[in-house]
């Protein structure tokens, strides 16, 4: 198992403007020449956290997924982030996992944010996939999922857990502390990538994106405002820690229905 180089992109978003957002991300990533294995973008990175799904939903063969695949090929890295997808007879907040070879996997956000009436517009996912990439097993989650530890519980099926988000500044204490909790309880690396700025509903976002190790210690905290950084995750240190502290062997068995 080799080390994994992960890039996080914390940025503001143009409200309900997919073309402008794609141009923005394309410019940032095209100018970024640091070698990486995985590039993580925020939740709904093409629109911001909007309930106007009927206007902005795209098909899986649409422009945004195509852009992600092209960028993945260009960077020889997975590109991931969520956007609004028209999945036949429903809309989903779908995290796209675009590989350099053109293949695409996805995760549909399970926990829909009731305070914004997200459940009235979108359908929640039922599957919790784990993606395989460069010897790593990686579990994707989206924003509000962070509040539900059973859904992200490590059943010894991943080494990295990550969240993409539009998490408001007024609740950033919960964001920062829950990310640390998920890392400690799951003995895994945890990454949270959040946006900054204000959206079209005048909600402020402070970012607070971070890369956290299996002990709950920060490897990187994004600066306030725009930030783009790459961090190497050590496979050997994670495995050594779990061998020294095999807490997972005493975990309670359970099944999600």
ROTIKE-666804 format. One record per residue (C-alpha): chain; residue in one letter; x negated, y negated, z negated. Coordinates in nm, 3 decimals, padded with zeros to 5 digits. Example, Ala and Ser with C-alpha at 12.3 -4.5 7.8 and 13.67 -1.06 7.14 Angstrom:
  c  r       px       py       pz
  A  a  -01.230   00.450  -00.780
  A  s  -01.367   00.106  -00.714
***
This chain:
  c  r       px       py       pz
  A  x   00.000   00.000   00.000
  A  x  -00.156  -00.327   00.116
  A  x  -00.113  -00.677  -00.023
  A  x   00.173  -00.884   00.119
  A  x   00.138  -01.249   00.227
  A  x   00.465  -01.437   00.176
  A  x   00.551  -01.788   00.299
  A  x   00.825  -01.996   00.135
  A  x   00.977  -02.299   00.304
  A  x   01.160  -02.542   00.076
  A  x   01.320  -02.826   00.268
  A  x   01.622  -03.050   00.309
  A  x   01.887  -02.952   00.564
  A  x   02.084  -03.150   00.819
  A  x   02.450  -03.117   00.725
  A  x   02.648  -02.904   00.972
  A  x   02.397  -02.957   01.253
  A  x   02.252  -02.622   01.369
  A  x   02.060  -02.765   01.664
  A  x   01.887  -03.027   01.451
  A  x   01.805  -02.775   01.178
  A  x   01.655  -02.527   01.424
  A  x   01.445  -02.805   01.574
  A  x   01.335  -02.902   01.222
  A  x   01.233  -02.547   01.124
  A  x   01.072  -02.484   01.460
  A  x   00.853  -02.791   01.422
  A  x   00.750  -02.706   01.066
  A  x   00.665  -02.344   01.139
  A  x   00.500  -02.407   01.475
  A  x   00.254  -02.646   01.309
  A  x   00.186  -02.404   01.023
  A  x  -00.108  -02.181   01.112
  A  x  -00.162  -01.984   00.790
  A  x  -00.151  -01.606   00.845
  A  x   00.152  -01.445   00.681
  A  x   00.367  -01.131   00.673
  A  x   00.702  -01.276   00.567
  A  x   00.861  -01.621   00.608
  A  x   01.159  -01.700   00.383
  A  x   01.406  -01.981   00.466
  A  x   01.696  -02.109   00.249
  A  x   02.058  -01.997   00.246
  A  x   02.269  -02.122   00.540
  A  x   01.958  -02.288   00.678
  A  x   02.130  -02.394   01.001
  A  x   02.421  -02.584   00.840
  A  x   02.394  -02.627   00.467
  A  x   02.648  -02.460   00.236
  A  x   02.962  -02.537   00.436
  A  x   03.304  -02.375   00.435
  A  x   03.360  -02.476   00.801
  A  x   03.290  -02.123   00.918
  A  x   03.536  -02.143   01.206
  A  x   03.332  -02.425   01.358
  A  x   02.978  -02.304   01.294
  A  x   02.989  -01.922   01.289
  A  x   02.764  -01.757   01.545
  A  x   02.751  -01.405   01.687
  A  x   02.454  -01.180   01.614
  A  x   02.330  -01.241   01.968
  A  x   02.364  -01.617   01.925
  A  x   02.112  -01.898   01.934
  A  x   02.003  -01.893   01.568
  A  x   01.931  -01.521   01.543
  A  x   01.752  -01.546   01.876
  A  x   01.537  -01.829   01.742
  A  x   01.449  -01.622   01.434
  A  x   01.344  -01.327   01.649
  A  x   01.131  -01.549   01.873
  A  x   00.962  -01.710   01.571
  A  x   00.901  -01.367   01.417
  A  x   00.730  -01.253   01.735
  A  x   00.527  -01.573   01.755
  A  x   00.408  -01.543   01.393
  A  x   00.382  -01.162   01.386
  A  x   00.583  -01.182   01.064
  A  x   00.938  -01.117   00.948
  A  x   01.154  -01.432   00.941
  A  x   01.449  -01.426   00.703
  A  x   01.722  -01.662   00.580
  A  x   02.101  -01.669   00.583
  A  x   02.349  -01.825   00.823
  A  x   02.718  -01.806   00.911
  A  x   02.799  -01.506   01.128
  A  x   03.123  -01.415   01.303
  A  x   03.152  -01.043   01.228
  A  x   03.453  -00.956   01.441
  A  x   03.762  -01.034   01.237
  A  x   03.580  -01.204   00.949
  A  x   03.310  -01.456   00.861
  A  x   03.010  -01.358   00.650
  A  x   02.722  -01.540   00.484
  A  x   02.461  -01.310   00.638
  A  x   02.094  -01.288   00.555
  A  x   01.907  -01.201   00.873
  A  x   01.587  -00.995   00.866
  A  x   01.418  -01.056   01.202
  A  x   01.113  -00.845   01.279
  A  x   00.832  -00.926   01.526
  A  x   00.933  -00.632   01.748
  A  x   01.276  -00.788   01.809
  A  x   01.471  -00.557   01.577
  A  x   01.712  -00.717   01.330
  A  x   01.859  -00.597   01.001
  A  x   02.089  -00.790   00.771
  A  x   02.247  -00.823   00.428
  A  x   02.590  -00.981   00.373
  A  x   02.615  -01.186   00.053
  A  x   02.817  -00.984  -00.197
  A  x   02.902  -01.238  -00.468
  A  x   03.093  -01.531  -00.320
  A  x   03.081  -01.860  -00.509
  A  x   03.427  -01.909  -00.655
  A  x   03.365  -02.270  -00.761
  A  x   03.330  -02.366  -00.394
  A  x   03.612  -02.127  -00.288
  A  x   03.362  -01.937  -00.076
  A  x   03.574  -01.623  -00.112
  A  x   03.861  -01.796   00.069
  A  x   03.648  -01.837   00.382
  A  x   03.395  -01.555   00.380
  A  x   03.409  -01.181   00.324
  A  x   03.169  -01.029   00.072
  A  x   02.926  -00.754   00.161
  A  x   02.944  -00.404   00.017
  A  x   02.595  -00.269   00.088
  A  x   02.268  -00.350  -00.091
  A  x   01.997  -00.270   00.163
  A  x   01.626  -00.243   00.094
  A  x   01.407  -00.341   00.387
  A  x   01.078  -00.166   00.463
  A  x   00.792  -00.390   00.577
  A  x   00.418  -00.330   00.579
  A  x   00.433  -00.061   00.309
  A  x   00.659  -00.275   00.086
  A  x   01.019  -00.213  -00.011
  A  x   01.200  -00.546  -00.025
  A  x   01.547  -00.619  -00.166
  A  x   01.732  -00.926  -00.026
  A  x   01.986  -01.131  -00.223
  A  x   02.171  -01.459  -00.164
  A  x   02.214  -01.744  -00.414
  A  x   02.510  -01.658  -00.645
  A  x   02.396  -01.293  -00.647
  A  x   02.131  -01.411  -00.894
  A  x   02.389  -01.427  -01.174
  A  x   02.473  -01.057  -01.146
  A  x   02.180  -00.841  -01.264
  A  x   02.351  -00.506  -01.203
  A  x   02.356  -00.574  -00.827
  A  x   01.981  -00.640  -00.819
  A  x   01.887  -00.367  -01.066
  A  x   01.567  -00.195  -00.957
  A  x   01.631   00.177  -00.925
  A  x   01.266   00.225  -00.839
  A  x   01.356   00.142  -00.481
  A  x   01.176  -00.191  -00.431
  A  x   00.862  -00.388  -00.517
  A  x   00.987  -00.733  -00.413
  A  x   01.323  -00.897  -00.481
  A  x   01.404  -01.232  -00.321
  A  x   01.685  -01.487  -00.322
  A  x   01.768  -01.752  -00.061
  A  x   01.986  -02.029  -00.196
  A  x   02.167  -02.361  -00.192
  A  x   02.159  -02.387  -00.573
  A  x   02.258  -02.732  -00.707
  A  x   02.022  -02.934  -00.923
  A  x   02.276  -02.967  -01.203
  A  x   02.244  -02.593  -01.270
  A  x   01.872  -02.557  -01.205
  A  x   01.801  -02.445  -01.563
  A  x   01.994  -02.127  -01.491
  A  x   01.820  -02.084  -01.154
  A  x   01.471  -02.108  -01.301
  A  x   01.537  -01.884  -01.599
  A  x   01.735  -01.618  -01.416
  A  x   01.458  -01.577  -01.159
  A  x   01.214  -01.507  -01.442
  A  x   01.458  -01.267  -01.606
  A  x   01.506  -01.071  -01.282
  A  x   01.128  -01.031  -01.250
  A  x   01.079  -00.909  -01.607
  A  x   01.372  -00.669  -01.619
  A  x   01.298  -00.518  -01.277
  A  x   00.918  -00.508  -01.304
  A  x   00.896  -00.651  -00.954
  A  x   00.783  -00.964  -00.777
  A  x   01.069  -01.213  -00.745
  A  x   01.093  -01.504  -00.503
  A  x   01.358  -01.776  -00.496
  A  x   01.378  -02.015  -00.199
  A  x   01.616  -02.306  -00.247
  A  x   01.682  -02.622  -00.049
  A  x   01.629  -02.986  -00.154
  A  x   01.805  -03.315  -00.083
  A  x   02.179  -03.390  -00.068
  A  x   02.441  -03.213   00.139
  A  x   02.751  -03.352   00.309
  A  x   02.948  -03.318  -00.015
  A  x   02.694  -03.538  -00.198
  A  x   02.563  -03.244  -00.401
  A  x   02.197  -03.277  -00.502
  A  x   01.945  -02.992  -00.478
  A  x   01.610  -02.999  -00.655
  A  x   01.459  -02.692  -00.490
  A  x   01.265  -02.532  -00.776
  A  x   01.159  -02.257  -00.538
  A  x   00.911  -02.017  -00.692
  A  x   00.711  -01.699  -00.657
  A  x   00.705  -01.497  -00.981
  A  x   00.514  -01.183  -01.068
  A  x   00.634  -00.862  -01.235
  A  x   00.553  -01.004  -01.582
  A  x   00.770  -01.311  -01.527
  A  x   00.473  -01.542  -01.475
  A  x   00.465  -01.803  -01.200
  A  x   00.229  -01.742  -00.911
  A  x   00.356  -02.054  -00.734
  A  x   00.607  -02.331  -00.802
  A  x   00.708  -02.551  -00.512
  A  x   00.645  -02.923  -00.545
  A  x   00.953  -03.147  -00.567
  A  x   01.081  -03.225  -00.219
  A  x   00.952  -03.061   00.097
  A  x   00.704  -02.777   00.047
  A  x   00.559  -02.496   00.254
  A  x   00.317  -02.246   00.104
  A  x   00.185  -01.893   00.140
  A  x   00.096  -01.663  -00.151
  A  x  -00.062  -01.319  -00.145
  A  x   00.118  -01.057  -00.357
  A  x  -00.115  -00.793  -00.500
  A  x   00.008  -00.438  -00.456
  A  x  -00.261  -00.287  -00.677
  A  x  -00.192  -00.517  -00.972
  A  x   00.180  -00.437  -00.958
  A  x   00.118  -00.062  -00.952
  A  x  -00.138  -00.084  -01.233
  A  x   00.103  -00.282  -01.450
  A  x   00.388  -00.036  -01.397
  A  x   00.158   00.254  -01.476
  A  x   00.047   00.086  -01.800
  A  x   00.399  -00.021  -01.897
  A  x   00.644   00.236  -01.751
  A  x   00.955   00.075  -01.899
  A  x   01.158   00.183  -01.597
  A  x   01.139   00.546  -01.713
  A  x   01.367   00.461  -02.006
  A  x   01.626   00.274  -01.802
  A  x   01.991   00.377  -01.821
  A  x   02.126   00.561  -01.517
  A  x   02.421   00.401  -01.339
  A  x   02.606   00.386  -01.010
  A  x   02.759   00.084  -00.836
  A  x   03.100   00.146  -00.682
***
